[in-house]
Amino acid sequence: MRRHYIIGSIILLAVVAGCILIFLFTGATLRSGSDTIPGRQEQTTGVIQVHTPSFSPTLVTMNTSPKTASMTTSTPAVTLMPSSSSPYIISATALEQRVHELINQQRTDMGLGALTFDPALADIARKHSEDMAAQHYFAHVNPAGQDPTSRATADGYTCRKTYGSYYTYGIAENLFQNNLYSSATFYSNRETVYNWNSPEAIAQTTVAGWMNSSGHKKNILTRTFDREGIGVAIASEKVYITENFC
């Protein structure tokens, strides 16, 4: 029995010595406790800010000689904003009237007579705004090649004014392309946030844009004009505004 005990002790010592040699030669270290579990990495979502101009700089002017008659007008439906988060409802007819009021403020401030709102002329202007919105263009001459006077003539509207030894014939026109919002913030994990323009802001920036352009301002402040028509159409994020003078 003593002999077996001695052999067992020798074997145990040999095993322990072998383990020590392995650690010494491999550089391994003994550690107590459990290993840490790598933490889960959180994905962060970026934010992209996209700005559209506060005032649409797309301005075109045309000065032609002036036109008069009458015809029935169409009343556009109230147009909802393209997002349920918008606090505003835009009425095309209300916006037309507000732009008209602001135009007359500019004229009366300069000592000029106020323009009469001509429903027939507004109908011609509105049809042009609706056509630009539907066909995605922005110009005084439509794809059919009609300028403001030609479009009015096609609708049976003429504007001829006699001034002693001369007369004028034709329609003068201002155009403006405005925006329903001034900026949009796009998130990857939630709904886009829009900085919506109020109807009053759209009207004010439109008239301010015209007054800051010499050609448009000249039309607005022409003494011999006595009536105008404003036509509004809304498509996607754009607001098309046509102003016709006689």
C-alpha positions in Angstrom: 0.0 0.0 0.0 2.8 2.4 0.9 4.4 1.7 -2.5 1.1 2.5 -4.3 0.8 5.8 -2.3 4.3 6.8 -3.3 3.6 6.1 -7.0 0.3 8.1 -6.9 2.1 11.1 -5.3 4.8 10.9 -8.0 2.2 10.9 -10.8 0.3 13.9 -9.2 3.5 15.8 -8.8 4.4 15.1 -12.4 1.0 16.4 -13.6 1.3 19.6 -11.6 4.9 20.1 -12.8 3.7 19.6 -16.4 1.0 22.2 -16.1 3.5 24.7 -14.7 5.8 24.1 -17.6 3.0 24.6 -20.1 2.1 28.0 -18.7 5.7 29.1 -18.4 6.4 28.2 -22.1 3.2 29.5 -23.7 2.8 32.7 -21.6 -0.7 31.8 -20.6 -2.2 33.5 -17.5 -4.6 32.2 -15.0 -7.8 34.2 -14.5 -10.7 33.9 -12.0 -14.3 34.7 -12.6 -16.3 34.8 -15.9 -15.4 36.5 -19.1 -17.3 39.7 -20.1 -20.0 39.5 -22.8 -19.5 42.1 -25.5 -22.1 44.8 -25.3 -24.7 45.3 -28.2 -23.9 48.3 -30.3 -26.7 50.8 -30.6 -27.4 52.1 -34.1 -27.7 55.9 -34.3 -29.9 57.5 -36.9 -28.7 60.5 -38.7 -30.8 63.6 -39.6 -30.6 65.3 -43.0 -31.8 68.9 -43.3 -33.0 70.0 -46.7 -33.9 73.6 -47.3 -36.1 75.0 -50.0 -36.1 78.8 -50.6 -38.3 80.8 -48.2 -39.2 83.0 -51.2 -39.3 81.3 -54.5 -36.8 83.1 -56.7 -38.3 81.8 -59.9 -39.6 85.1 -61.4 -40.5 85.8 -65.0 -42.0 89.1 -66.3 -43.7 90.0 -69.5 -44.9 93.5 -70.4 -47.4 93.5 -73.3 -49.9 96.2 -74.1 -53.3 95.9 -72.3 -57.6 93.8 -72.8 -61.7 93.8 -71.8 -65.0 91.7 -71.8 -66.4 89.2 -69.5 -67.2 85.5 -69.0 -68.2 83.1 -66.3 -65.6 82.0 -63.7 -64.9 78.7 -62.1 -64.4 78.4 -58.4 -61.5 76.1 -57.4 -62.0 73.7 -54.6 -60.3 74.1 -51.2 -56.9 72.4 -51.4 -55.5 70.4 -48.5 -51.8 70.4 -47.6 -50.0 67.2 -48.7 -49.4 66.1 -45.1 -51.7 65.3 -42.2 -49.2 67.1 -40.0 -49.7 70.4 -41.7 -51.7 73.0 -39.6 -52.9 74.9 -42.6 -55.6 74.5 -45.2 -55.0 76.6 -48.4 -58.0 78.0 -50.2 -57.0 79.0 -53.7 -59.8 81.7 -53.9 -58.9 83.1 -50.5 -55.2 83.3 -51.5 -56.1 85.0 -54.7 -58.1 87.7 -52.9 -55.3 88.2 -50.3 -52.7 88.7 -53.0 -55.1 91.2 -54.7 -55.4 93.2 -51.5 -51.6 93.3 -51.0 -51.2 94.5 -54.6 -53.6 97.4 -54.0 -51.8 98.3 -50.8 -48.6 98.7 -52.9 -50.5 100.9 -55.4 -52.3 103.1 -52.9 -49.0 103.6 -50.9 -47.7 105.1 -54.2 -50.8 107.3 -54.7 -52.2 105.1 -57.5 -55.8 104.0 -57.8 -56.7 100.6 -56.6 -57.2 97.8 -59.2 -60.7 96.2 -59.5 -60.7 92.4 -59.2 -62.0 91.2 -62.5 -63.5 87.7 -62.2 -63.1 87.0 -65.9 -59.5 88.0 -65.9 -59.0 85.9 -62.8 -60.4 82.9 -64.6 -57.9 83.3 -67.4 -55.1 83.7 -64.9 -56.3 80.6 -62.9 -56.4 78.5 -66.0 -52.8 79.3 -66.8 -51.7 78.5 -63.2 -53.5 75.2 -63.4 -52.0 74.4 -66.8 -48.4 75.1 -65.5 -49.1 72.9 -62.5 -50.5 70.1 -64.6 -47.8 70.2 -67.3 -44.9 71.1 -65.0 -43.6 74.3 -66.7 -43.2 77.9 -65.6 -43.5 80.4 -68.4 -45.7 83.1 -70.0 -46.0 81.1 -73.2 -47.8 77.8 -72.8 -46.8 74.6 -74.6 -49.5 75.4 -77.2 -47.5 78.6 -78.0 -50.1 81.0 -76.5 -48.9 84.2 -74.7 -51.1 86.0 -72.2 -53.0 88.0 -74.8 -53.6 84.9 -77.0 -54.9 82.9 -74.0 -57.3 85.8 -73.2 -58.5 86.1 -76.8 -59.1 82.3 -76.9 -61.4 82.8 -73.9 -63.2 85.8 -75.5 -61.6 88.4 -73.4 -60.2 91.6 -75.0 -58.6 94.6 -73.4 -58.3 97.7 -75.6 -57.8 101.2 -74.2 -57.8 104.4 -76.1 -55.7 107.4 -75.1 -56.4 110.2 -77.5 -54.0 109.6 -80.4 -53.2 106.0 -79.5 -54.6 102.9 -78.0 -53.2 99.9 -76.2 -54.3 96.3 -76.7 -53.3 93.2 -74.8 -52.7 91.6 -71.4 -49.8 92.3 -69.0 -48.8 89.4 -66.7 -46.7 88.6 -63.6 -45.9 85.0 -62.6 -44.7 83.6 -59.3 -43.9 80.1 -58.1 -44.1 79.8 -54.3 -43.7 76.9 -51.9 -46.1 75.3 -49.3 -43.1 74.8 -46.9 -39.8 76.6 -46.4 -37.9 73.5 -45.2 -38.2 69.8 -44.6 -36.3 67.6 -42.1 -36.1 63.9 -43.2 -35.6 61.3 -40.5 -34.7 57.7 -41.1 -36.9 56.4 -38.2 -39.9 58.8 -38.1 -42.1 61.1 -40.1 -40.6 64.0 -42.1 -41.0 67.4 -40.3 -42.1 70.3 -42.5 -41.8 74.0 -41.8 -45.1 74.9 -43.4 -45.8 78.4 -44.8 -49.1 79.9 -43.8 -51.4 81.3 -46.5 -50.5 84.8 -45.3 -46.8 84.1 -45.6 -47.3 82.8 -49.2 -49.3 85.9 -50.1 -46.8 88.3 -48.5 -43.7 86.6 -50.0 -45.3 86.5 -53.5 -46.0 90.3 -53.5 -42.6 91.0 -51.9 -40.9 89.0 -54.7 -42.7 90.9 -57.4 -42.0 94.3 -55.8 -38.3 93.4 -55.6 -38.2 92.8 -59.4 -38.2 95.8 -61.6 -40.3 94.3 -64.4 -43.0 92.9 -62.0 -43.0 96.1 -60.0 -43.5 98.2 -63.2 -46.6 96.1 -64.0 -48.0 96.5 -60.5 -47.5 100.3 -60.5 -48.6 101.0 -64.0 -51.0 104.0 -63.7 -53.2 103.1 -66.7 -54.1 99.6 -65.4 -57.5 99.6 -63.7 -58.2 95.9 -63.2 -56.5 92.6 -62.5 -57.1 88.9 -62.1 -55.2 86.6 -59.8 -55.2 82.9 -60.4 -53.8 80.3 -58.0 -53.1 76.5 -58.5 -51.5 74.2 -56.1 -49.6 71.0 -57.1 -47.4 68.9 -54.8 -45.3 71.4 -52.7 -45.6 74.2 -55.3 -48.0 77.2 -55.5 -48.4 78.7 -59.0 -49.6 82.3 -59.0 -50.6 84.2 -62.2 -51.5 87.9 -62.1 -53.1 89.4 -65.3 -53.5 93.1 -65.8 -55.8 95.2 -68.0 
